[in-house]
Amino acid sequence: MDLDCSAVIADVWLLLDNECDETAKARLQEHINRCSPCIEAYGLEEKLKSLLNRKCGGDRAPDSLRQRLTMEIRTTFTSVETRIEPAD
């Protein structure tokens, strides 16, 4: 099945993030290998992903944010948990 370039470009990040199944990956890769504009777009997206990973990949959320999120998750979980009625 021949893919439209716009569909391939829309799914490039799925391919880069390895978030597509093997069939989709093969179809995307086959199209990219045959299509110059898609090869170029793929290369640009790949470079952008690499740059983002280098510049932002090691960032860690501040401890205060991590603590607030942990507290919010616990509060939400407790609220949901208290709403469950025991079965008799």
Order of alpha helices (4+ residues) and beta strands (2+ residues): alpha-alpha-alpha-alpha-alpha
